[in-house]
């Protein structure tokens, strides 16, 4: 072999099956490698010819738990935790999902750890979350957070083998399957047999689940080409139609933690006193800010004297008319100036909602009420700062006069 591709024999093992003892000794002598035994780990992933046990896969859960401990992520905002779940934790289990079927008990542990981390920043949490996990796993456009369901992603990753059976006739693995199981028959004729291996039985089960998604040998989407992402969307038809408020909440001019808070608000899941009283956490139902009415979301953001004053000041700053009676409908139908100005106003309302909730919590826990002018100033400053990072300079320059007026 070329020097650049030389094999490190001290770190390599040879694995054999169906080879006589004398022949195996000869191969080991020629190669200079040691004889390895199954199961073993490659890049942290367990490799075995038998069914993987829960113990074999527990390292995956431990990796996620260790990351949570190392990050000290209890002090991260909701938005920060959400980014970690998207970019780190989902990547860990998806890489395993593409290789083999993960046991269901491990899948549940992964979902539980991600669930607990998202809501509390820790991996163990006994209290119920603000929003159900099934809702969280929906796409953003359908009212969720686009967090991948580990179980369904595992199914769609394994379904890639079904695609190979249907369309990759020259693939070495497909040729082996054809010689051992298919024997010239169509891939649709595959059924679970008593003498099949555990892995092959699971592939057949996935085939039965995905078979209705094929027209002939071609997948229903992507011009007949299968992908894990499209298969995942196909397997979750219950996500529903796109929600009308998605562009308002997931506005790129709003900070992630503020968008997340707005998402909780539109789900009507904030822990206001009206909800906390059912948990036995509070007795007094009066608003923590004004004390004039029962504290629910409608009162806190639209009927409270403090929030009404904040909204009025923001509307004056932005030069808009805010209808208090139909605020949610107004969010969705709002039209003002350029596209940039419309996004800016929406982001400002998202930021204002975030700071009204913070003002409420500060008043509830510390007994100190923020001034409405300070709340509005914080909201507008956050959006202006965000614009310098997320919007091209030419767009900002065209609206420079309007921004300076704020």
N, C-alpha and C positions, 0 to 999 in steps of 0.2 A: 504493500500500500504506500501511497505517497506520504511523505513525512508530515504534511499538514493534516492528514487524516489518520495518523497512527493511533492504534487502540491501546489504551492503558489496561494491560492484562491484570494488574492488581485490583482494578476497580470493576472488572468484567467477570461475568460468570456464564457458563454454558448450560442451557436447559434442553433436555432431550426427552423424547417420548417414543416408545416402541423400538428402541435401539438396544441391541444385545450388550452385555457387560463388556465383552472383549472389544467390540467395536467402539463402545463409549470410551474405554481406556485409551484406545489408539487415537481417537479424535482429541481427547484431552492432552495427550502427549504432544501431538502435532501443534495444537493451538497454544499450549502453555497456560490455559485458563483452568479455573477450578470448577467443579460440578455444583451448580446451584440447585436449590430445592424450592418447589412451590409450597405456599405462596411467598411472594417477595414484593418489595415496593419499588416502583420506578417513578421518579420525580414526585414522591409522596403518595402516589396512587397505588393501591394494592392490586397485584396481578395474580390471578388464581384461575385454575381450570374448573373449580367448583363454585357453588353458590357462596357469595360473599355474606359473611355474618355481620351482625350489628357491631360486634367488637372490631371487625376489620374496617368498618366505615366510620367508627366513632372519632377517628382522627380528624375527619372533616369538620365535625361539630366543634371539636377542641380547638381547631385552627381559628374558627370564627370567634369563639369565646376568648381565646388568647389575644386576638386583635382588639376586642372590646376592652379588655383589661389594660392593654398596652396604650391604647389611645386616650384613656381617661375621659371617655366621651360623654360622661354624665353631664358635663357642663356645656356640651354643644347644643345649639338650637335645634328645633325640629327640622329646619331646612338642611343643616349640616348633617344630621343623622340620616336624613333621606338620601343625600348624595352618597354617603358611605354605603348604605344598603344597595343603591343602584350600582356603584362602581366597584365595590370591593367584595361584599358578601355574596352578591348574586354571581359574580365572576367565579368565585371559588367553587360553588356547587355546580355551575353550568359546565365547567371544565371536566368534572367527574361525570356529569350526566351524559356527555358525548361519548364516554367510553363504555359504561355499563349501567345496568338498572340499579339504582340506589334503593336499599330496603325502605319500606314505608315508614317504619319507626324512626329512621334517621331523617327522612324527609320532614316528618312532623317536628322533630327536634330543631331542624334548621329553620322552619317557619316560625316556631315558637321563639327561638333566639332572636330572629330578625324582628318579630312582632314586639317583643319586650324591649329590644334596643331602640326601636323607633319611638316608642312612647315614653320610655323612662331612661334610656341611655345605659341600661344594665341588661345582663343576659337572663336574670331571674326576676320575675315580677308576678305577683299573685293577683293584683287588681285587674279588672276588665279594662280594655283599651277604649279610647273615645270613639273609634270607628271600627267596624267589623273587618276582619282580615280579607274576606271575600270582596268587600267594597274597595279596600286598599289596593288589591291586585288588579282591579279594572284599569283600562287605559285612561290616561288623563282626559282625553276628549270625551270619555264616557263617565266621568265623575270620580275616577280613582286616582292613584298615584303612580301607576305603571310599574309597580313592583312585581317582579316575576314570581309566579307560583312555582315553587321548586318541584312539586309533583307533576304538574302538567308540562313544565319545561323538560323534565326527564323523559316523559312519554314522547314528546315531539323530537327530542334528540335521538332517541332510539328509533323513531320512525324513519330516520335517515337511512337505516339499513333496509327498510322496506322499499324506499326509493331506489336504492342500489339494485335490489332484486328485480325491480320492474324495468330498469333502464341501463344498468351497468353490466351488461352481459359478459364483457371481457375482463371484469374485475376479478382478481385472483380469489378473493373470498366468495364472490358470487359463483364462480366456477366450481369451487369446493362444495358449496351448498347445493348446486345443481346435481353434482355427482352423488352426494350423500342423501339428500332429502327430496329434491324436486324430481330428479331422474327424467328430465325433459318435459315435465308438466308445467303449467302456468303457475306463477307465484301466488295467484288467488286460491289455488287448490290446497295450499298449506294449512294443515290443522295440527293441533297439539297432540302429540303421540306419547305413549307411556315410556318409550326408550329414549326420548329426547333429553338433552341437557337442560339444566335450569335456565341458562341464558337463552337458549333457543326457544324454550317454551314461552318466555316473556316476550321475545321478538314476535312470535306467532300471535300472542295476545294483543300486542300493539298493532299488528297487521290487521286483525279483525276490527279493531277500534278505528283505524284510519282508512279502511277499504272504501268506505262510501265517499271519501274525498278524491277518489280517482275516477277519471273517465278513460276507460281503456287502461293504458299504462301511464297516463299523464295526469299530473296533479291539476286541481281545478283552477289554481291561480298561477301568476308569474309566467304566463305563456307555456304552462305545462311543466315548468321546473319547480322542484320542491325546495323549500328553505325552512329551517327550524322556526324562524320568526313568523312566517306566514302560516305554518302549521299550528303554531301556538295560538295565533289569532283565530284560526278556523276552529280550534278545539274549545274556544271560549265565546260562543255566540251569545251567551247570556249577559255580556257586558252592556248590551243595550245601545240605544241611539246616542249620538253626541249630545252633551248637555249644552244649553245655550250660554252658560256663564264661563265656559272654559277659557275664552280669550281674555276675559276680565281677570280671572284669578291667575292664570299662567301667563302673565305679561312679563316680557324679558326686562322691562324697565323697573320692575318691582324686585326687591331683595327676596331671595329664596325663603327666608324665615317668615317674611311678611306674606308671601304667596301661600305658604303652608297654613298660616293662621287664617287667611281668608278662606282657604279650602275647608277648614274646620267650621268656620262661621256659616258658610253656605250649606254645610251638612247639618247645621243646627245642633252641634255637639259640644259647644263651649260649656265649661263647668261654671255656669252662672249659679246664683243662689237658688233659683227655681229648680235646678237639677240637683244641686248639692243637698237640698233638704230631704230628698228621697233617699239619699245615702246616709242620712243621719249626721252629716258633717256640720250643718248649721241649723239654727233655729229661726233667726231673724231673716225674713225674706225681703226686707227693704233694700233698695239699691245702695251699693257700697259707696257710690259717689254723691248722689243727691238725697237719698233716703226718702223719696216722695212716693215711690211705687214699688210693686213687686219686680225684682230684678230677673228679667229674662232677656233674651237676645234682642227682641223687638224694642223693648224699653231702653236697653243699654246703648244701642247704636242710633236710635231714631227719636225716642220720646224723652230721654233724659236731658235735663237742662244743659248739662256739661257737654254731651255729645252734640246737641243741637247747636250750641255756641261754636263748637269746633267746626262743624260742617258749614255753618254760615261764614265763618272766617275763611275757610278753604275756598268756598264758592266765590267770595269777594276777591281773594287773591288770584284765582284762575279766571275770573270773569265769566262764571257760569251760573245758571239757575238750577238749584238742586231741589227737586220735589220730595218732601219728606214722606208723603203718603204712599208713594209707589216707588221707593228707592231701588228695589231689586230690579223691577222692570226697566227703570231708567238706566241702570248699569248696562243693560243688554242693548238698548236702542239708542244710546247716547251718540250724537253726532256733533262734532265741534272742530272747526279749523282743519288742519292737515292731519294725515295719519299719525305723524309723530305727536302732534298736540293731543290727539285723542288717546293715544297710548300713555302719554304723560299724565293726563287727567285720571285715567283708570288706575295707573300705578300710584298716584297721589292718594286716591281713595283707599286703595289697599293698604298703603302705609299709614293713613289716618286711622283705619280700623284697628291696625296693629297697636298703635300708640294709645288709642282709647282703651283697649283692653289692658295695656300695661298700666295706664293711669288708674284704671279700676282696681287692678291687683295691688298697686302701691297704696292706694287709699284703704283697701281692705286689710292689708297686712301691716302698714306703717302708720295709717291714720293721717297721711299727708296728701293733699290734693294738688295735682299739677295745674298750672295755668293753661287755659285753652290756646293762648297765643304761642306758648312754648311747644305744645303738642303739634300745632299746625306747622310751625317752623321746622321741627324735627322731621315731619313727614315730607315736606317739600325739599329739604336739604338732602334727604336720603335719595330721592328720585333724581335730583340734579347730579349728585355724585355718581349715581348709577349710570346716568346718560354718558358721562365722560368715558366709561369703560365699555358700554354695550352699543353705543350709537356712533356711526361714522361722523367724522368732523364736519363733512360737507352738509349733512342734515342738521347738525347742531348750529352751524353757522347761519343757515337759512332762517332758523328760528331764534337767533341770538337776541334780537330785540325783545321778543316775547319772553324768553327765559330771564333776561336781565330785569324785566318788569316785575318778576316774582321776588 
